[in-house]
Amino acid sequence: MIILRKHIGSLMYSWTIYRDGRTVQAFFGVNEPWMLDEDIDEKTEERFTFRFQARRRVKELIAEKQADGYQQEITPDPVPSQEEQLTFHKRATWFAYVLFGVGLIPIVTPWTLSPYVIVILAVPFLIMSTSGKMLPFWVKTMCFISYVLINISYRHAPDIKYLDAGLLLATGVLLWGYMNKSKKRFST
């Protein structure tokens, strides 16, 4: 969310620009609307085919408003609520259990991992790697590097029987250990 403000006399005019995926919303308002004769509240919403188009439009809107004399207000990034953090924590812990279980399958049974399993695991790995402020950078990096190594070992080193299983187990144990450690901090 970007807030642009401009003072004219005793009135403060503001634009709030918000991008949600491929949608850009712009809101215009005044701090004391009763001092004006007309209603000047304005809301626009634009939808784009691609996210990069929406990002470009936000930059264009900011440049237009700054050319009109508006100044951008620095706003901190939103902090996830406790409920969102708890939900993410539960999902990440279950993902650690899934990694551990999938890593045990080739070790305990005579079967190997299917390529479909590796592809399906890409989605949670991607979610863990792009989780914003929910996980520290080193955990996100570990998840990303682990998936890349699993994918490379599965494609280019199939003769090393337990390499991908070992990577899955190691990643699952490290993620589970971090989530348990953070749960203790989270619950106090």
N, C-alpha and C positions, 0 to 999 in steps of 0.2 A: 504494500500500500504506500503510495506516494502522496504527500500533502504539499500543496503549493499555496502560499498566502501572499496577499497584497493589501497594504493599508492605504485607504483614501479617506482623509479626514478622520472622523471617529469610527468609521466602518472598516471592518476587516472582511475582505472577499477571499474565499478559499475554493480551491479545486482539490478533490480527492480522486486519485486515479488508482484503480485496482485491477489487477490482471489475475484471472482464475483460469489457468490452462490456455484455451484458445479464445477466451472472452475477455474483452476490455470494457470496464465500466468507468465512467467519469461522472462525478457529482459536483455541482456548483452550489455554493451557498454563501450566506452573509451572516455575520455574528449577531446582528440586531435587525432582523427583517422588518420590524414594526416601524422603523424610521424611514422606510422607503414606501412610496405610494403603490408600486406594483409588486407582484409576486415574481421573484426572479430565480426561484429554485429550478435547477435544470439537472436532468439525468440522461445520459446517453449510454447506450450499450452496443458494442460492435462484436460480431463473431467472425472468426477467421478460420481458414482451412487448416493452417499450420501454426504451431506455437511460435516459430520464429517471426511470423508476420505480426502476431500479437505483441511480441517483445519490441519489434521495430515500431509499431504504432504507439506503444507507451513512450518510447524515446522521442518520437515525433511530437506527441502531445506535450511532453515536458519541455521540449525546445520551443514549441509555440507559446506556451504559457510563460516561460522565462523571457521570451521576446516581448511579451505584453507587460512585463514588470513584476511578475510573480516570483517569489523566492521559495526554493524547495526547503521544506522542513525535514530535518534528519530524524527519522523514526527508527527505533531499535527493532530488530527482527522479533516476531512474536515468539513467546516461549510456550511450548506445548503444555496443556493443562495436565493436572495430575491423573485424570481419567485416561487421557490419550497416552501418557507415559506408561500407565499400568497395562493398558491394552497392548501397546507395543511390546512391553516387557513379556507378557504372556505369550504373544506370538513368536517372539525371538527365542524364548525358552523352548517352545514346542518345535521350532525349526532346528534347534540344537539337538533335541531328542530324535528328530527325523534324520538328521545327518548321522548321528551315532548309529541309529538302526540300519540305515541304508549302507553305512560303512561295515556293519557286522555281517550283512547278508552274504557277501562273497567269501568271507572268512569262515563262517559257520557252515554254510551250505556249499554244494558243488557248483552252484550257478554263478555266472558273472553278471555284472550290471548291464542292463539294456541301454542302448543309446538314448532311448526315450526317457529313461530315468535321469540321465545327465542333462537332457534338454529341459525336463520339468523342473529340475533343481535350479536352473538358471534364473527362474522368476524370483524365488525367495532370496537367492544370492544377490540379485539386482536390487531387491527391496532393502536388504541389509546394507548394501554398498551406498545407496542413495537415501539413507534415512534421516538426513538433515541433522538436527541437534540431538537426536535420540541416542546415538552411539558415538563414542569418541573416534577420532580419525584413524587411530591405529587398528581398531576393531573393524571398521569399514574397509580399510586397506587389506587387512588379513582376509576378510571374506572375499574380496575381489581377487586378490592374488591366488587364494586357494582355488576358486572356481576356474581361473585361467590355467593353473597347473593341473587340475583334474581333467579339464578339457584336453589339454596338450597330452597328458599321459594316456588318456583314453584313446586318442587318435593316433599318436605317434609311438607309443611304447606299450602296445597291447601284450607283449611277451612278458613284461614285468607284472606278474599276476595280481599282487595286492597293493600296487602303488596308489591307484585311485581310491581303493577302500581305506588305505592308511591315511590319505589326505582328508577323506571325508570324516574318518574317526577323529583325527587331530583337530580339524576345524570344529567339529561338533563338541568335543571336550573343551576346547578353548572358549568357544562361544558360551557353552553352558557354565563354565567356571566364571566367566566375566558376568554373566547374567545373575548367577547366585551371589557373587560379591556385590553387584550393584543393587540386588534385592535387599540385602542387609542394610545398605545405605539408604535405599528408597523407603523402607518401612520404618526407619527411625526418624 
